[in-house]
Amino acid sequence: MPKTKAIITIQNVVAAATLNQKVDLNAVVKSFPGVEYRPEQFPGLVFRLTRPKTATLIFNSGKMVCTGAKSEKESHRAVMTVVKELKKSGIVIIRKPDLKVVNIVASASLGGNVDLEKAVSTLGKTMYEPEQFPGLIYRMDEPKVVILIFASGNLVCTGAKKEQDVYDAVHKLHERLEEQNLIFYE
């Protein structure tokens, strides 16, 4: 059990959804003048919500990508809100969207300093080139995530598909750093 508790914050949840039908993006623009749609620059339409504060890309294929949510639940709620708004404006949507979380990005603070030079050889599956980037890149197999580790003890965890994977990965790394005497507390 680590000496300190890591402080973990989910920064962004990216969810992909599909409506399994075509969507007339020009009809969406007519109903929602606030959306961003410049088909000559990008094929998707950007539908922003203030609550939860998210941006959902909608493509005419019926595929959607929601970013900006702070939890799996919030990303689900955002997609369902967008679908509800589309339906209210007269866009016919036959089924509920198929939705899955594709990436979770979180930050964490371990409360101590990490010896990155030693961690490179001890952890395995790492990349560390301080002249290029100040963080050590660590690829964890279980759960399958990538963690950027900084000497300050701050981390960025990416690639998780479930929030629990973030917590498990950070806890597992924290324990390993302590076991190998790679983290030092003031």
C-alpha positions in Angstrom: 0.0 0.0 0.0 1.6 3.4 -1.0 2.5 5.8 1.7 0.5 8.6 0.1 -2.8 8.5 -1.8 -2.6 9.5 -5.4 -4.8 12.4 -6.4 -6.5 11.4 -9.7 -8.6 13.6 -12.0 -10.4 12.5 -15.1 -9.6 15.2 -17.7 -11.4 13.9 -20.8 -13.6 11.0 -21.8 -13.9 10.3 -25.6 -16.9 8.2 -26.6 -17.7 6.9 -30.1 -21.4 6.4 -31.0 -23.3 5.3 -34.1 -26.9 5.9 -35.0 -26.8 3.2 -37.6 -28.4 5.6 -40.1 -27.5 8.6 -42.3 -27.9 12.1 -40.9 -28.7 15.2 -43.0 -26.1 17.6 -41.6 -27.6 20.5 -43.6 -31.0 19.9 -41.9 -29.2 20.0 -38.5 -27.5 23.3 -39.4 -31.0 24.8 -40.3 -32.4 23.7 -36.9 -29.3 24.6 -34.8 -27.6 27.8 -36.2 -25.0 27.6 -33.4 -23.4 24.4 -34.7 -20.1 24.5 -36.6 -20.2 23.0 -40.0 -17.7 23.8 -42.8 -17.8 20.7 -45.1 -15.0 22.1 -47.3 -12.6 22.0 -44.3 -14.0 19.0 -42.3 -16.7 16.5 -43.0 -18.2 16.5 -39.5 -20.5 19.0 -37.8 -19.6 20.2 -34.2 -22.5 20.2 -31.8 -21.5 21.8 -28.5 -23.4 21.4 -25.2 -22.9 23.6 -22.1 -24.2 21.0 -19.7 -22.3 18.7 -19.7 -19.6 20.8 -21.4 -18.8 18.7 -24.4 -18.4 18.8 -28.1 -19.9 16.1 -30.3 -18.8 15.6 -33.9 -21.6 14.3 -36.0 -20.9 12.8 -39.5 -23.5 12.2 -42.2 -22.8 8.4 -41.8 -24.5 8.6 -38.4 -21.2 8.2 -36.6 -20.6 10.5 -33.6 -17.6 11.3 -31.4 -18.1 13.0 -28.1 -15.2 14.7 -26.3 -14.8 16.8 -23.2 -16.8 14.7 -20.7 -15.3 14.2 -17.2 -16.8 10.7 -16.7 -18.2 7.7 -18.6 -21.7 8.6 -17.4 -21.3 12.2 -18.5 -20.2 11.2 -22.0 -23.2 8.9 -22.3 -25.5 11.7 -21.1 -24.0 14.2 -23.6 -24.6 11.8 -26.6 -28.2 11.1 -25.4 -28.8 14.9 -25.0 -27.6 15.6 -28.5 -29.8 12.8 -29.9 -32.8 14.1 -28.0 -32.1 17.7 -29.3 -31.9 16.3 -32.9 -35.2 14.4 -32.5 -36.9 17.5 -31.0 -35.9 19.5 -34.1 -37.5 17.0 -36.4 -34.5 14.9 -37.4 -35.8 11.3 -37.5 -33.6 9.0 -35.5 -34.9 5.4 -35.5 -32.8 3.7 -32.7 -30.8 4.5 -29.6 -27.2 5.1 -30.4 -24.6 2.3 -29.9 -22.0 4.0 -27.6 -18.6 3.0 -26.3 -15.8 4.8 -24.5 -12.7 4.7 -26.7 -10.3 6.7 -24.5 -10.0 8.2 -21.1 -7.3 10.8 -20.2 -6.5 11.4 -16.6 -3.9 13.3 -14.6 -2.6 12.2 -11.2 -0.2 13.4 -8.6 1.7 10.8 -6.5 2.9 13.4 -3.9 6.6 12.6 -4.3 9.5 12.8 -6.7 10.3 10.0 -9.1 13.8 8.9 -10.2 13.2 8.7 -13.9 16.7 7.5 -14.8 16.4 4.4 -12.6 12.7 3.9 -13.5 13.7 3.4 -17.2 15.6 0.3 -16.5 13.4 -1.0 -13.7 9.9 -0.7 -15.1 10.5 -2.1 -18.6 8.4 -1.0 -21.6 9.5 2.6 -21.2 10.8 5.3 -23.4 12.7 8.3 -21.9 14.6 10.9 -23.9 14.8 14.0 -21.6 16.3 16.1 -24.4 13.1 15.5 -26.4 10.5 15.4 -23.7 10.7 15.7 -19.9 8.4 12.7 -19.2 9.1 9.0 -19.1 6.6 7.1 -21.3 5.5 3.8 -19.7 3.3 1.3 -21.5 1.4 -0.8 -19.0 0.0 -4.1 -20.2 -2.6 -4.7 -17.5 -4.7 -2.5 -17.6 -3.6 -1.6 -21.1 -2.8 2.2 -20.7 0.1 4.5 -21.4 1.3 6.6 -18.5 3.6 9.7 -18.8 5.6 9.9 -15.6 7.3 13.2 -14.7 10.1 13.7 -12.1 7.6 15.8 -10.0 5.5 12.7 -9.4 2.8 14.0 -11.7 1.3 11.6 -14.3 -0.9 11.6 -17.3 -2.7 8.3 -18.0 -4.2 7.7 -21.4 -5.7 4.9 -23.4 -8.1 3.6 -20.7 -11.5 2.4 -21.8 -13.0 2.4 -18.3 -12.6 4.8 -15.4 -11.7 1.9 -13.1 -8.7 1.1 -15.4 -7.3 4.6 -14.6 -7.5 4.1 -10.9 -6.1 0.5 -11.1 -3.2 1.6 -13.3 -2.2 4.6 -11.2 -2.4 2.5 -8.0 -0.4 -0.3 -9.5 2.3 2.0 -10.8 2.5 3.9 -7.4 3.0 0.6 -5.6 5.6 -0.5 -8.0 7.5 2.8 -7.7 7.6 2.4 -3.9 8.6 -1.3 -4.0 11.5 -0.4 -6.3 12.5 2.7 -4.2 11.9 5.0 -7.2 9.7 7.5 -5.5 10.9 9.9 -2.7 8.7 12.0 -0.4 9.9 15.3 1.1 
